[in-house]
Amino acid sequence: MVEISVLLPIYNGASYLEETLKSLSCQNFSNFEVLCIDDCSSDESADIVRRYAEQDSRFAYIHTGTNLGSAAKAVNFAAARASGRWFVYSSQDDLFSADWLEKLRARALETGADAVLPDVEFYRADGGGQRKIIGFHGDRSAILTGRDAFVASLDWSIPGNALWPISFLVDHGFNDFGAFADEFTVRQFFLSCTKVAFCDGVFYYRQDNQAAITKKPSAGLLDIPDTSWRLWNLIVNSGFGAEVHSPFALRTLRATIRARALLLNNPSLNREAQIV
């Protein structure tokens, strides 16, 4: 049994996929698997993954058979193949410090935390705009309850790029209602935690991929207000007070206004107006 399963959904990711796989292959910690889930790519993604799989048995190529249309659905498709004690999730263009998995695992064993969060650096290859999220307001020694972590995640004081128990994936899976359902899912995961800890391994969250869903007008961006609305309901139904749900109600309203503006400025998306 491997210690950590890395879930990597892929769709036409050839531009950066080689860098991501190399970053994984260079991890100091070795007892992990990478499930590369190809959602029917039409570029060279499959060839890149197969080349790594031939050289390193920790990399597995999984084909969905038919295009599922979202990263969350691809992750759920492969969940039964994950054999780790814990799992992590990554996009096809992200990068990692060499001690990323090592530090996550060590901190989980040290603290008994359900989830461990690395530092997150908003990465650009040109070195610009390197915003970082470090621990809880800069404190990597902090230990949060799941409910406190949930609240901190709402404004991105902490990220969702955690090492999670494999039971969260196997028993619950990822929500797949829209393009940003993974952001909803990790908030649910936090609510299932007793203890959340931090470490100094680094997850490099790529910001310069112009093909990413957040970088260009697309129907997927219209899912943002729906995701916010669902999160607002989760906040209320989980018993949080107005000091938590009222600011998020305002955020949901702003997301809806931005989605309306996106529709006005991009008439080709009007067929998706019912989403908003």
C-alpha positions in Angstrom: 0.0 0.0 0.0 1.4 3.4 -0.9 1.2 6.3 1.6 -0.1 9.0 -0.7 -2.2 9.0 -3.8 -1.8 12.1 -6.0 -4.9 12.7 -8.2 -4.1 14.6 -11.4 -7.0 15.2 -13.8 -5.9 16.0 -17.3 -7.5 17.6 -20.3 -5.4 19.0 -23.1 -2.7 19.9 -20.7 0.4 19.2 -22.8 1.7 22.8 -22.5 2.7 22.4 -18.8 2.1 18.7 -18.0 5.7 17.7 -18.5 6.8 20.3 -15.8 4.1 19.0 -13.4 5.1 15.4 -13.8 8.8 16.1 -13.5 8.1 18.1 -10.3 6.3 15.0 -8.9 9.0 12.6 -10.0 11.6 14.7 -8.1 9.9 14.4 -4.7 12.2 13.4 -1.8 9.5 11.1 -0.4 9.1 8.1 -2.7 6.1 6.0 -1.4 3.4 7.6 -3.5 1.4 7.0 -6.7 0.2 9.5 -9.3 -3.1 8.7 -10.9 -3.0 10.7 -14.2 -6.7 10.8 -15.3 -7.0 11.7 -19.0 -10.5 13.1 -19.8 -10.2 12.3 -23.5 -7.5 14.9 -24.4 -6.9 15.6 -28.1 -3.3 16.9 -27.7 -0.1 15.1 -26.7 -1.1 14.7 -23.0 -1.5 10.9 -23.2 1.9 10.5 -24.8 3.6 12.5 -22.1 1.9 10.5 -19.3 2.6 7.2 -20.9 6.3 8.1 -21.3 6.5 8.8 -17.5 4.5 5.6 -16.7 7.0 3.5 -18.7 9.9 4.9 -16.8 8.4 5.1 -13.3 5.8 2.6 -12.0 4.4 5.2 -9.6 2.8 6.9 -12.5 -0.5 5.4 -13.8 -2.3 6.4 -17.0 -6.1 6.3 -16.6 -8.4 7.1 -19.5 -12.0 8.0 -18.8 -13.3 6.5 -22.0 -15.7 9.4 -22.7 -15.3 13.1 -21.9 -16.7 13.7 -18.5 -16.2 17.5 -18.8 -14.8 18.4 -15.4 -11.8 17.8 -13.1 -14.1 16.7 -10.3 -15.8 14.0 -12.4 -12.4 12.8 -13.5 -11.3 12.5 -9.9 -14.4 10.6 -8.9 -13.9 8.3 -11.9 -10.4 7.3 -10.6 -11.2 7.3 -6.9 -11.6 3.5 -6.6 -8.0 3.2 -8.0 -6.5 5.3 -5.2 -4.7 3.1 -2.7 -3.0 5.6 -0.5 -3.5 6.3 3.2 -3.9 10.0 2.3 -4.5 11.8 -1.0 -3.7 15.1 -2.6 -5.2 16.8 -5.6 -3.5 19.0 -8.2 -4.2 20.6 -11.5 -2.3 19.6 -14.6 -0.1 22.7 -14.5 0.9 23.1 -10.9 4.4 22.6 -9.4 5.8 21.5 -6.0 8.8 21.8 -3.8 10.9 18.6 -3.6 9.9 18.2 0.0 6.2 18.8 -0.5 4.9 15.3 0.1 7.6 14.6 2.7 6.6 17.6 4.8 2.9 17.0 4.4 3.2 13.4 5.6 5.6 14.2 8.5 3.3 16.9 9.8 0.3 14.6 9.6 2.1 11.9 11.6 3.5 14.5 14.1 0.1 16.2 14.9 -2.5 13.5 14.1 -4.2 16.2 12.0 -6.9 15.1 9.6 -5.7 17.6 7.0 -2.3 19.3 6.5 -1.8 22.4 4.4 1.4 23.4 2.6 2.5 26.9 1.8 0.9 28.0 -1.4 2.8 30.3 -3.8 0.9 31.9 -6.7 3.5 31.0 -9.3 4.5 32.7 -12.6 7.4 31.5 -14.6 8.6 35.1 -15.1 8.8 35.6 -11.3 6.1 38.3 -11.2 3.4 38.6 -8.6 4.5 35.8 -6.3 1.8 36.1 -3.6 2.1 33.5 -0.9 -0.2 31.9 1.7 1.9 30.8 4.6 0.4 28.8 7.5 -2.5 30.5 9.3 -1.7 34.2 8.9 2.0 33.3 8.7 2.0 30.8 11.6 2.8 27.3 10.4 2.7 26.0 14.0 -1.1 26.8 14.3 -3.5 24.0 14.8 -7.1 24.8 13.8 -10.4 23.0 14.4 -12.2 22.0 11.2 -14.8 24.7 11.7 -12.2 27.4 12.2 -10.4 26.1 9.1 -13.7 26.2 7.2 -14.2 29.9 8.1 -10.5 30.8 7.3 -10.9 29.1 3.9 -13.8 31.3 2.9 -11.6 34.4 2.2 -8.6 32.3 1.3 -6.7 33.0 4.5 -5.9 29.3 4.1 -5.9 27.3 0.8 -7.6 24.1 0.1 -4.6 22.3 -1.3 -4.4 19.8 1.6 -3.2 16.3 2.3 -6.5 14.6 3.1 -7.5 11.2 4.5 -8.2 8.8 1.7 -11.6 8.1 3.4 -12.8 11.6 2.4 -12.3 10.7 -1.3 -13.6 7.1 -1.1 -16.6 7.8 1.1 -17.7 11.1 -0.2 -15.9 12.0 -3.4 -15.9 15.4 -5.0 -19.0 17.4 -5.8 -19.4 17.8 -9.6 -22.2 20.3 -10.1 -20.0 22.8 -11.9 -16.5 24.0 -12.8 -15.7 25.2 -9.3 -17.4 22.4 -7.4 -13.9 21.4 -6.0 -13.8 24.6 -4.0 -17.1 23.7 -2.4 -15.9 20.1 -1.8 -12.7 21.2 0.1 -14.9 23.4 2.4 -17.0 20.3 3.2 -13.8 18.4 3.9 -12.7 21.0 6.4 -16.0 20.6 8.2 -15.3 16.8 8.5 -11.9 17.5 10.2 -11.2 17.5 13.9 -7.7 19.1 13.5 -6.0 21.0 10.6 -2.3 21.6 10.6 0.3 23.3 8.4 3.8 22.6 7.1 6.5 24.4 5.0 6.4 22.3 1.9 5.3 24.4 -1.1 2.5 24.0 -3.6 3.2 26.3 -6.6 -0.2 27.4 -7.9 0.3 28.4 -11.5 -1.1 31.8 -12.6 0.4 32.2 -16.1 -1.5 29.5 -18.0 -3.6 31.5 -20.4 -5.7 28.4 -21.2 -6.9 28.1 -17.6 -10.7 28.5 -17.1 -10.1 31.6 -14.9 -8.0 33.4 -17.6 -10.5 33.9 -20.4 -14.3 34.4 -20.8 -16.0 31.1 -20.7 -19.2 29.4 -19.6 -17.3 27.8 -16.7 -16.9 31.3 -15.1 -20.7 31.5 -14.9 -20.6 28.7 -12.3 -19.0 31.0 -9.8 -22.2 32.6 -8.4 -23.8 29.2 -8.2 -20.8 27.8 -6.2 -21.0 30.9 -3.9 -24.7 30.4 -3.3 -24.2 26.8 -2.4 -21.4 27.8 0.0 -23.6 30.4 1.6 -26.3 27.7 2.2 -23.6 25.4 3.6 -22.5 28.2 6.0 -26.0 28.8 7.2 -27.0 25.1 7.5 -23.8 24.3 9.4 -24.9 26.7 12.2 -22.5 29.6 11.6 -23.7 33.0 12.7 -24.3 36.2 10.7 -20.7 37.3 11.2 -19.8 34.5 8.8 -22.7 34.2 6.5 -23.6 37.8 6.0 -20.2 38.8 4.4 -20.5 35.7 2.2 -24.0 36.7 1.1 -22.4 40.0 -0.2 -19.7 38.0 -1.9 -22.3 35.9 -3.7 -24.2 39.0 -4.8 -21.0 40.5 -6.2 -20.2 37.2 -8.0 -23.6 37.3 -9.6 -23.1 40.9 -10.8 -19.8 40.0 -12.3 -21.4 37.0 -14.1 -24.0 39.3 -15.5 -21.4 41.7 -16.7 -19.5 38.8 -18.3 -22.7 37.9 -20.2 -23.2 41.5 -21.4 -19.6 41.7 -22.6 -19.6 38.3 -24.3 -22.8 37.7 -26.2 -21.6 34.3 -27.3 -22.2 33.1 -23.7 -25.9 34.2 -23.7 -27.1 30.6 -24.2 -25.7 30.0 -20.7 -27.6 32.8 -19.1 -29.9 30.5 -17.2 -27.0 29.3 -15.1 -26.8 32.8 -13.6 
